[in-house]
Amino acid sequence: MLIKYLRLIRAFAHAFWILWVKFPHLSREKKLEAIRDWSASTLNVLGIQLIHETSIHHIQSSQAPLMLVANHISWIDALIIQTIQPSVFVAKAEIRHWPIVGDIAKGCGVVFVNRGSPSSARRMVDDISSALHHGYCVAGFPEGTSSEGSSVSLFHANLFEAAINHHVQIQPLAIRYTEPQTGKLCLRAAFIGDIGFVQSLHQVMSSKGIHAKVHAGELISPQGHSRRTLAQLSHRSVSAQLELLNA
């Protein structure tokens, strides 16, 4: 167990080195590549094996920016998506104050939003619009909260406004964490209730491995849709993909 934590500390130290030493000298493409490599290696340190369907291969080959939306279970979700397609993330404002992770998130350009504040939501739309305008993919969790992962709560619509403004397609993703030995839902990965980040991290680190399964739905065009109908279509797609993973 001690060795696992030492490897994690080294991974965090490597993240700071990438963000504050390498990033100023890297092109956008190289920055995204560095984020993907670090995310994949950190998943390995955490003992999480990413098992994705062939349906996500088109995401990695896409030349146009996408808006990736997924069901939300854990802080691990962001590492999963960054491994598949490095993106500018939208996250709740509290993450800014998490130990170590908050600094890494700020260094990666995460857009923080206070979901109870209309002005914060407005700034969020402006910030992700800017990211899309500059060719970055954007990723977020429209449920606004995390769950055990057995179902998908209704999606909030604010996130989808930027996709409409910039004519960017929506890529729905379903994520499910399972026990490698049984294939059953892995609750150790779920970041729910009153659990804090450090306690959640220990739960993950002390597990006997976790499988993270990901399935992608068909791309959704924003043309002719309001942000509410886009949210509804995306929710329907993620729910359908999650049912396939649960089968």
N, C-alpha and C positions, 0 to 999 in steps of 0.2 A: 504493500500500500504506500509506503514511504517513497518508493521508487516512482510510483505513478504521480505523486504530488511533486516530486522533484522535476519530473518531465513536464508537468503542467507549468511550474514556475518558469522553466526554461522557455516554454512556448509563449508565455506572457512577456517575458523579457525580449524574445525575438520579435513579438508584435510591436513593442515600443521602438525597437531598433529599426524595423521596417518603416514605421509611420514617421519617425522624427529624423532618421538618418538617410534612408533610401528614397522615400517618397519625393523629397524636393528635387531629386535628380532623375525621376522616372517619367516616361510618357504615360498618357492615360491607359494605354493598352498594357503596359508593364505594371502599372499600379493594380489594375484589375487582376492580372495574372498573379501578382504577389498576394493579393487578398484571397484568391481561390486556393493557392497552394497552402497558405497559412491556415485557412479554415479546414481544409482537408486533413492536414497534419494534426490539428487540434482535436478534430473528431477522433482520430486514431488514438491520441493520448487519453481521451475520455473513455475509450473503449466502445465507441459507437461505430457500427458498420453501416455505411450508406448502401441501401439496396434500392436502386431505381429501375423503373420500367423503361423499355425502349422508347416509350412515348415522350421522354424528356430530351432525347437526343437533338431534336430540332431546335430546342431552346439554345443550346450551346453553339449551334451553327448560325443562329440568327445574326444578321448584320444590323438590323434596325432595333432601336430601343423598345423594350417591352415594359409593361407594368405587371409584375408578378404578385398574385394575391393567394394566400394560403390560410388554412385553418391554423389556429394558434394553440400550442400545447406547452411550449417551453422556450427558454432563451436559446436552447440548442437549435431551434427552428432556423434562426438567422445563419448559423454556421452551415446548416444543410443547404439553404438556398444560395449562400455565397459560394459553396463548393460547386453547385450546379451552374449558377450564373451570377457573378459578382454584380452587386446592385447598390444603389443608394437606398438605405432603409429608413422607414418611418417607424418610430418607436415612442412609447410613452415617456413622458418627461422624467419619471422617477429613475429611469435607467442611467441618466446622466450622473446620478450620485452613487451608483453602485461602486464598490471597491474594485479598482483595476479595470473592470469591464467598462465602466462609465468613461474612463479616459480613452480606452481603445475605441469605443463607439464614437466619441467626439473626434478622434483622429481620423476615423473612416468617413466622416462627414454625415453621420446619422442625423436625420431630421427629427427633432424631438417635438412632441405635441402634447399639450395639456387638453385632454379630450373634453373637459368641462368648460373650456374657454373658447368662445366664438372667434376671438381675435387670434388665438394660438392656432386654431384650425385654419383660419385665413392665411396666416403665415406659412403653415404647412403646405397648403395648395400652391402658394407662390414658390416655395423652396423646391418642391418636387417638379413643378413646371420648369424651373430653371435647370434642374438636373436632366430632365427629358430633352429640353432644348439643346443642351450640350452633348447629347448622344448617350447618356447613361441610362441603364435600366433602373427602374425603381421597384422596390418590394415593400409589402406591408401586410398587416394582418387586420382585415376590416372588421373582425369580430370585436376588436377592442379589448378583449380579455382572453385569458388562456383557459383551457379545459382539460379534462382527462384524455380527450381525443377520440371518444366513441361517437360523437356527433358534432355538428357545426351550428353555432349560434348565428342569428341574423347578422348580416353585414351592414356596417355603417356606410353611408354613401359619399362622405366628403372626399375620400381618397380618389374617387373615380372622376372627379371634376377635371383634374389635370390631364387625364387620359383623353377626355373629350376635347379639351382645349388644344391638345397637340396631336390629335388623331392617332394615338398610340394604342396598339392592340393589348388586350388583357390576356394574361396567361394564368389560368387557374391551376393551383397545385394542391394536392391532398397529401398530408403527412400523417404517418402512423408509426408509433414506437412499439416494438414487440420484444418479448423474451425470446432469445435465440433457442432455448431448449424446448419451449412449448408452443411458440408462435402466438401466445396470448398477449393482450394489451399490457404494455409495461408502464405501470403507474409511477415507477421511480423517476421517469423522465418528466412527468407532469409538474409544472410550476403553478400550483394552485393553492387556494386557501391562504393561511397566514405564514406559509413557509418563506424564509428569506433566501437570498441568493446563495449565501455561503452554505446553508443547510441543504439547499437543492443541489449544489455542486458536490457536496459530500455524498448525497444519495446516489448521484450518477457515478461518481468515482468508485464507490464501494459495490456497485452492481457487478454481476458476472457477465458483463457485455450487454449491449443493447443494439437491436436492429432498427434502423430508421428507414422505413419504406416510403417511397414517394411516387405518386402517379400524377400525370398531367392531363388536363382536359383539353378540348379543342380551343384554339385561339378565339377570342371574342372581339369583334370589331366594334368600336364606339359609335360608328356612323348610325345616325337615326335614333340614338338612345339618349335618355337623360341619365344623370348619375344614379338615380334610384333604380332605373331598369337595368343599368349595368351591374349594380350591386346585387340585384335579384338574380340575374343570369349567372353571375359569378358564383353566388352562393349555391345555386342549383347545381352548377358544374362541380364545385368542390365537394358538395354532399354526395353526388353521384360517384365521383372518383374514390371518396372515402369508403363508400359501400363496397366498391370493387376490392379495396385493400382489406376490408373487414371479412370478405367472403372466405 
